Amino acid sequence: MKAIVDCDSFYCSCEKVFKPELKGRPIVVLSNNDGCIISRNVEAKSLGIEMAGPYYQARELIEKNNVAVFSSNYNLYGDMSQRVMAVLKLLAGRDRIEVYSVDESFLDLSHIPTEKLEEFSVEIKATVERWTGIPVSVGIASSKVLCKLANRFSKKNKGVMLLDTDEKITAALKETMVEYVWGVGRRLAIKLKAQNIITAFDLKNVNEEWARKNLGGVVGLRLIKELRGIPCIPMHDPLKVKKMITTSRMFGRKVATIEELREAVASYISRAAEKLRRQYCVAGIIKVFVVTVNNNPKEYAPESLALEVKLPVSTCITPIFLQHALPLVDQLYRPGSMYLKAGIILSDLISENSVQYNLFMEPDSENQKKIMEKMDNINFSMRNDVIKFASSGILRNWRMRQDFISQRYTSRWEELKEVK
């Protein structure tokens, strides 16, 4: 059997851990630049505040009902996520967890006797909430798709739902509309309903050959078998190496100068290079892109511009990336244009032990690697780019807007929660 542990309204829960006065009060958390609502607690949902809706459209309703509003605090959420996952690894076993997202993890419970599954899941829920303050829901079933299904019902069943009998599975499938099945997108749901496949139970009973032809071949067939309780989606290694690394952000305001554009790209390069080194890889290609917008307030017509360069020797050293990427910014820049966003993509990734060196280029020196390692360690422990390259700027006035940001309670000495 498997389980999925899902943090309830995770971003909102992180904020509430350090502000007990928010108990019972509606809470929303906003996306980058305070643009859209990306997390709501139960109280906010009951007011009719829509998920992913623009903040400005919901502002009147939010102010009228005294809703607590927060900008995304990724330092806090990332640290709280690590704490939750650490507890799960301790309880279930380090090699029995797949971190699926910042607020979800799959657990392999094959070592737990069937009669002990519900008791063990209740213990997981209680321990995570007691040790971290984050409420979680647990769904248990024989396959990942059924686990996700069980998790939907767990929120109505004191936070734990076990689908361990045909009767329970059938009842859950019949109560679940097809659009709520994990792996069924909006377009596919419309297609299925046109074929009179309305519920997850209907989808489970379709002909396998029809599923192969109409649901994406092996992917569709795998989905059907998972609904039937046959595990087809294995647990994945959370440290799986990425094939490409992208770092980009919308600016907090429109950017017009080349200096600010260079600072932003340099900052994103530093972040991407850190991710690259974390998986012990090097990159052979770096791509820089910017998004411009015209100055006509009546017409929103963003345009994306991009250039890339293949490096003489694959590397993971930030200054080398900066040396090749910043000239691309100069080429992309158009005087008089306004910029909404910029980003970089590192590709052609290989293991750092598989570099093909250039006869006319010196390989990365051990000193360079050690400097990068020390810098990464300090920035990881202190966060917020405590050590940064001068080319990434000091003031960074182009940074995304965060007008409602809370304190970084768990990663800054000067922002620790005070108890008096």
C-alpha positions as CSV (number, residue, x, y, z in Angstrom):
1,M,0.0,0.0,0.0
2,K,1.0,3.6,-0.5
3,A,0.0,6.9,1.0
4,I,0.0,10.6,0.1
5,V,0.5,13.2,2.8
6,D,-0.8,16.6,1.8
7,C,-0.3,19.8,3.8
8,D,-3.6,21.6,4.1
9,S,-3.6,25.1,2.5
10,F,0.2,24.9,3.0
11,Y,1.2,28.5,2.5
12,C,-1.6,29.8,4.7
13,S,-0.8,27.2,7.4
14,C,2.8,28.3,7.4
15,E,1.7,31.9,8.1
16,K,-0.7,30.7,10.9
17,V,2.0,28.7,12.7
18,F,3.7,31.9,13.8
19,K,0.5,34.0,14.2
20,P,-1.9,32.1,16.4
21,E,-4.1,35.1,16.4
22,L,-5.1,34.2,12.9
23,K,-6.9,31.1,14.1
24,G,-10.5,31.1,12.6
25,R,-9.7,34.1,10.4
26,P,-9.7,33.8,6.6
27,I,-6.2,33.9,5.0
28,V,-5.0,34.2,1.4
29,V,-1.4,34.2,0.0
30,L,-0.6,35.9,-3.2
31,S,1.7,35.0,-6.1
32,N,4.8,36.7,-7.4
33,N,4.3,40.5,-7.6
34,D,1.2,40.1,-5.4
35,G,-0.7,39.3,-8.6
36,C,-3.0,36.3,-8.0
37,I,-4.4,34.3,-5.1
38,I,-2.5,31.0,-4.9
39,S,-3.5,29.7,-1.5
40,R,-6.7,30.0,0.6
41,N,-7.6,28.5,3.9
42,V,-11.1,27.0,4.5
43,E,-12.5,30.2,5.9
44,A,-11.4,32.2,2.8
45,K,-12.9,29.5,0.5
46,S,-16.2,29.8,2.3
47,L,-16.3,33.5,1.4
48,G,-16.2,32.6,-2.3
49,I,-12.7,33.9,-2.9
50,E,-11.5,32.1,-6.0
51,M,-8.2,30.3,-6.4
52,A,-5.9,31.8,-9.0
53,G,-8.1,34.8,-9.3
54,P,-6.5,38.3,-9.6
55,Y,-6.0,40.0,-6.2
56,Y,-7.4,43.3,-7.4
57,Q,-10.7,41.7,-8.3
58,A,-11.1,40.1,-4.9
59,R,-9.8,43.1,-2.9
60,E,-13.2,44.5,-2.0
61,L,-14.4,41.1,-0.7
62,I,-11.1,40.7,1.2
63,E,-11.2,44.0,2.9
64,K,-14.9,43.7,3.7
65,N,-14.3,40.4,5.5
66,N,-11.1,41.3,7.2
67,V,-9.1,38.6,5.3
68,A,-5.4,38.4,6.2
69,V,-3.3,38.9,3.1
70,F,0.3,37.7,2.7
71,S,2.9,37.9,-0.1
72,S,4.6,34.6,-1.0
73,N,7.4,34.1,1.6
74,Y,9.5,31.4,-0.1
75,N,12.1,31.4,2.6
76,L,9.6,30.5,5.2
77,Y,7.6,28.0,3.1
78,G,10.7,26.2,1.9
79,D,12.1,25.8,5.4
80,M,8.7,24.6,6.8
81,S,8.4,22.1,3.9
82,Q,11.8,20.6,4.7
83,R,10.7,20.2,8.4
84,V,7.5,18.4,7.3
85,M,9.5,16.1,5.0
86,A,12.1,15.4,7.7
87,V,9.4,14.2,10.0
88,L,7.9,12.0,7.3
89,K,11.3,10.5,6.6
90,L,11.8,9.8,10.3
91,L,8.4,8.1,10.6
92,A,8.2,6.1,7.3
93,G,11.9,5.6,6.5
94,R,14.2,7.8,4.5
95,D,14.1,5.4,1.5
96,R,10.3,5.1,1.5
97,I,9.4,8.7,0.6
98,E,9.0,10.6,-2.7
99,V,8.8,14.3,-2.2
100,Y,6.2,15.1,-4.9
101,S,5.9,18.9,-4.4
102,V,6.6,21.5,-1.7
103,D,3.5,20.3,0.2
104,E,2.9,16.7,-0.9
105,S,4.8,13.4,-0.4
106,F,4.1,9.8,-1.4
107,L,5.0,7.2,1.2
108,D,5.7,3.5,0.6
109,L,3.8,1.7,3.4
110,S,4.4,-1.9,2.1
111,H,6.2,-2.6,5.4
112,I,3.1,-1.8,7.5
113,P,0.6,-4.6,8.2
114,T,-2.8,-4.0,6.6
115,E,-4.6,-3.9,9.9
116,K,-2.2,-1.2,11.2
117,L,-2.4,1.1,8.2
118,E,-5.1,3.5,9.5
119,E,-3.5,3.6,13.0
120,F,-0.1,4.4,11.5
121,S,-1.6,7.1,9.3
122,V,-3.3,8.7,12.2
123,E,0.1,8.7,14.0
124,I,1.7,10.4,11.0
125,K,-0.9,13.1,10.9
126,A,-0.7,13.8,14.6
127,T,3.1,13.8,14.8
128,V,3.5,16.1,11.8
129,E,1.0,18.6,13.2
130,R,2.5,18.4,16.7
131,W,6.1,18.8,15.7
132,T,5.7,21.4,12.9
133,G,2.3,23.0,13.4
134,I,1.2,22.2,9.9
135,P,-2.1,20.3,9.5
136,V,-2.0,17.4,7.0
137,S,-4.3,15.0,5.3
138,V,-3.4,11.4,4.5
139,G,-4.9,9.2,1.8
140,I,-4.0,5.5,1.7
141,A,-4.6,3.1,-1.2
142,S,-2.9,0.5,-3.4
143,S,-2.0,2.9,-6.2
144,K,-0.9,6.5,-6.5
145,V,-4.0,7.6,-8.4
146,L,-6.3,6.0,-5.8
147,C,-4.1,7.7,-3.1
148,K,-4.9,11.1,-4.5
149,L,-8.6,10.1,-4.7
150,A,-8.5,9.0,-1.0
151,N,-6.8,12.3,-0.1
152,R,-9.7,14.3,-1.5
153,F,-12.1,12.4,0.9
154,S,-9.7,12.4,3.8
155,K,-10.5,16.1,4.4
156,K,-14.0,15.1,5.3
157,N,-12.9,12.1,7.4
158,K,-10.8,13.7,10.1
159,G,-7.8,14.0,7.8
160,V,-7.3,10.3,7.1
161,M,-8.9,8.0,4.5
162,L,-8.1,4.4,3.8
163,L,-9.4,2.8,0.6
164,D,-8.7,-0.9,1.4
165,T,-11.8,-2.6,0.2
166,D,-13.6,-2.9,-3.2
167,E,-16.7,-1.4,-1.5
168,K,-14.8,1.7,-0.3
169,I,-13.0,2.2,-3.7
170,T,-16.2,1.8,-5.7
171,A,-18.1,4.4,-3.5
172,A,-15.2,6.9,-3.8
173,L,-15.0,6.4,-7.6
174,K,-18.7,7.0,-8.0
175,E,-18.6,10.2,-5.9
176,T,-15.7,11.7,-7.9
177,M,-16.3,13.6,-11.1
178,V,-13.8,12.7,-13.8
179,E,-12.2,16.2,-13.8
180,Y,-11.0,15.6,-10.2
181,V,-9.0,12.4,-11.2
182,W,-5.3,12.9,-10.9
183,G,-3.9,13.0,-14.5
184,V,-7.1,14.2,-16.1
185,G,-6.8,17.8,-17.3
186,R,-9.6,20.2,-18.3
187,R,-9.6,19.4,-22.0
188,L,-9.5,15.7,-21.4
189,A,-12.4,16.0,-19.0
190,I,-14.5,17.7,-21.6
191,K,-13.6,15.0,-24.1
192,L,-14.5,12.2,-21.6
193,K,-17.9,13.8,-20.7
194,A,-18.7,14.0,-24.4
195,Q,-18.3,10.2,-24.4
196,N,-20.7,10.0,-21.4
197,I,-17.8,9.2,-19.0
198,I,-18.9,11.4,-16.1
199,T,-17.3,9.8,-13.0
200,A,-14.1,8.2,-12.0
201,F,-16.1,4.9,-11.8
202,D,-17.1,5.3,-15.5
203,L,-13.5,6.0,-16.4
204,K,-12.2,2.9,-14.5
205,N,-14.6,0.7,-16.6
206,V,-13.7,1.8,-20.1
207,N,-12.2,-0.7,-22.5
208,E,-8.4,-0.9,-22.3
209,E,-8.1,-0.7,-26.1
210,W,-10.3,2.4,-26.2
211,A,-8.1,4.0,-23.4
212,R,-5.0,3.2,-25.4
213,K,-6.4,4.9,-28.5
214,N,-8.1,7.9,-26.9
215,L,-6.1,8.6,-23.7
216,G,-2.6,9.0,-24.9
217,G,-1.5,5.4,-25.4
218,V,0.5,3.9,-22.5
219,V,-0.2,6.9,-20.3
220,G,-4.0,6.4,-20.6
221,L,-3.8,2.7,-20.1
222,R,-1.7,3.2,-17.0
223,L,-4.3,5.7,-15.6
224,I,-7.1,3.1,-16.0
225,K,-5.1,0.4,-14.3
226,E,-4.2,2.7,-11.4
227,L,-8.0,3.4,-11.0
228,R,-8.5,-0.4,-10.8
229,G,-5.9,-0.6,-8.0
230,I,-3.1,-1.9,-10.0
231,P,0.1,0.1,-9.2
232,C,1.7,1.3,-12.5
233,I,3.3,4.6,-11.4
234,P,6.4,3.7,-9.3
235,M,8.0,5.7,-6.5
236,H,10.6,8.1,-7.9
237,D,13.9,9.2,-6.6
238,P,13.4,12.8,-5.3
239,L,17.0,13.6,-6.3
240,K,16.4,12.8,-10.0
241,V,18.7,14.9,-12.1
242,K,17.0,17.6,-14.2
243,K,17.6,17.9,-17.9
244,M,17.2,21.6,-17.9
245,I,17.3,24.4,-15.3
246,T,15.3,27.6,-15.7
247,T,15.2,30.7,-13.5
248,S,13.0,33.6,-14.3
249,R,10.8,36.2,-12.6
250,M,8.4,39.0,-13.4
251,F,9.8,42.3,-12.4
252,G,8.2,44.3,-9.6
253,R,7.8,47.2,-12.1
254,K,8.6,47.7,-15.8
255,V,12.3,47.9,-16.4
256,A,13.8,50.3,-18.9
257,T,17.6,50.5,-18.4
258,I,20.2,48.0,-19.5
259,E,21.8,48.2,-16.1
260,E,18.8,46.8,-14.3
261,L,18.3,44.2,-17.0
262,R,21.9,43.0,-16.6
263,E,21.5,42.9,-12.8
264,A,18.4,40.7,-13.1
265,V,19.9,38.3,-15.5
266,A,23.1,38.1,-13.4
267,S,21.0,37.3,-10.3
268,Y,19.1,34.6,-12.1
269,I,22.3,33.1,-13.4
270,S,23.6,32.8,-9.8
271,R,20.5,31.1,-8.7
272,A,20.5,28.6,-11.6
273,A,24.2,27.8,-11.2
274,E,23.6,27.0,-7.5
275,K,20.8,24.5,-8.5
276,L,23.1,23.0,-11.1
277,R,25.9,22.4,-8.6
278,R,23.4,20.9,-6.2
279,Q,22.8,18.0,-8.6
280,Y,26.6,17.7,-9.4
281,C,26.2,18.7,-13.0
282,V,27.6,21.1,-15.6
283,A,25.9,22.9,-18.4
284,G,27.0,23.3,-22.0
285,I,24.4,25.9,-23.2
286,I,23.1,29.0,-21.7
287,K,20.1,30.9,-23.0
288,V,18.9,34.4,-22.0
289,F,15.4,35.6,-22.7
290,V,13.6,38.9,-22.0
291,V,9.9,39.9,-22.4
292,T,9.1,43.4,-23.6
293,V,5.8,45.2,-23.7
294,N,4.8,48.1,-25.9
295,N,4.0,51.6,-24.4
296,N,0.4,51.6,-25.7
297,P,-1.8,51.3,-22.5
298,K,-4.7,50.2,-24.7
299,E,-2.9,47.2,-26.1
300,Y,-1.1,44.5,-24.1
301,A,1.3,42.8,-26.6
302,P,4.3,41.3,-24.8
303,E,7.1,40.0,-27.1
304,S,9.7,37.4,-26.0
305,L,13.3,37.8,-27.3
306,A,16.0,35.2,-26.7
307,L,19.6,34.3,-27.5
308,E,21.8,31.4,-26.5
309,V,25.4,30.5,-26.6
310,K,27.2,27.1,-26.5
311,L,30.1,27.2,-24.0
312,P,33.6,26.1,-25.1
313,V,33.7,23.7,-22.1
314,S,30.7,22.7,-20.0
315,T,30.9,24.3,-16.5
316,C,29.1,25.0,-13.3
317,I,31.1,28.1,-12.3
318,T,29.0,31.2,-12.0
319,P,31.6,33.8,-13.2
320,I,32.0,31.8,-16.4
321,F,28.2,31.8,-17.0
322,L,28.2,35.6,-16.3
323,Q,31.1,36.1,-18.8
324,H,29.1,34.5,-21.6
325,A,25.5,35.5,-20.7
326,L,25.8,39.3,-20.0
327,P,26.9,40.1,-23.6
328,L,23.7,38.4,-24.7
329,V,21.8,40.9,-22.6
330,D,23.5,43.7,-24.4
331,Q,22.5,42.2,-27.8
332,L,18.9,41.7,-26.7
333,Y,18.5,45.2,-25.2
334,R,16.5,47.7,-27.2
335,P,16.8,51.4,-26.1
336,G,13.3,52.8,-25.3
337,S,11.7,49.4,-24.7
338,M,10.1,48.4,-21.4
339,Y,10.7,45.0,-19.9
340,L,8.3,42.9,-17.9
341,K,10.4,39.8,-17.3
342,A,13.8,38.1,-17.9
343,G,15.2,34.7,-17.3
344,I,17.9,32.2,-18.2
345,I,17.9,28.5,-19.2
346,L,20.8,26.2,-18.6
347,S,20.7,23.1,-20.9
348,D,22.9,20.3,-22.3
349,L,23.4,19.1,-18.7
350,I,25.8,16.3,-18.0
351,S,27.5,14.9,-14.9
352,E,30.5,16.9,-13.6
353,N,32.5,13.7,-14.0
354,S,31.7,13.4,-17.7
355,V,33.1,16.7,-19.0
356,Q,34.8,16.7,-22.4
357,Y,37.6,19.2,-22.1
358,N,38.8,21.6,-24.8
359,L,42.4,21.3,-25.9
360,F,42.7,25.1,-25.9
361,M,40.8,25.8,-22.7
362,E,41.7,25.1,-19.1
363,P,39.2,23.1,-17.1
364,D,37.5,24.6,-14.0
365,S,40.1,24.8,-11.3
366,E,39.7,23.2,-7.9
367,N,39.9,26.6,-6.3
368,Q,36.9,27.9,-8.4
369,K,34.9,24.8,-7.3
370,K,35.8,25.3,-3.7
371,I,34.8,29.0,-3.7
372,M,31.4,28.1,-5.3
373,E,30.9,25.4,-2.7
374,K,31.6,27.7,0.2
375,M,29.4,30.4,-1.3
376,D,26.5,27.9,-1.8
377,N,26.8,26.7,1.8
378,I,26.7,30.2,3.2
379,N,23.7,31.2,1.0
380,F,21.8,28.0,1.8
381,S,22.2,28.4,5.5
382,M,21.6,32.2,5.6
383,R,19.3,32.5,2.5
384,N,18.5,35.6,0.5
385,D,21.9,35.7,-1.3
386,V,24.0,36.9,1.6
387,I,27.0,36.5,-0.7
388,K,26.4,37.7,-4.2
389,F,28.3,38.9,-7.3
390,A,28.5,42.6,-7.8
391,S,27.0,42.3,-11.3
392,S,23.7,41.2,-9.7
393,G,23.3,44.6,-8.1
394,I,22.9,45.9,-4.6
395,L,19.5,47.7,-4.4
396,R,17.7,45.5,-6.9
397,N,14.8,47.9,-7.4
398,W,13.5,45.6,-10.2
399,R,12.7,42.8,-7.7
400,M,9.2,41.5,-7.6
401,R,6.7,43.3,-5.4
402,Q,6.0,41.8,-2.0
403,D,3.9,44.4,-0.2
404,F,2.5,41.9,2.4
405,I,5.5,39.8,3.1
406,S,5.8,38.3,6.6
407,Q,8.9,37.6,8.6
408,R,11.3,34.8,7.8
409,Y,10.7,33.3,11.2
410,T,12.9,30.2,10.8
411,S,15.9,31.4,8.9
412,R,16.8,34.9,10.2
413,W,18.1,35.6,13.7
414,E,16.7,39.1,13.6
415,E,13.3,37.9,12.5
416,L,12.8,35.1,15.0
417,K,9.4,35.0,16.7
418,E,9.5,36.6,20.1
419,V,7.5,35.0,23.0
420,K,7.0,37.3,26.0
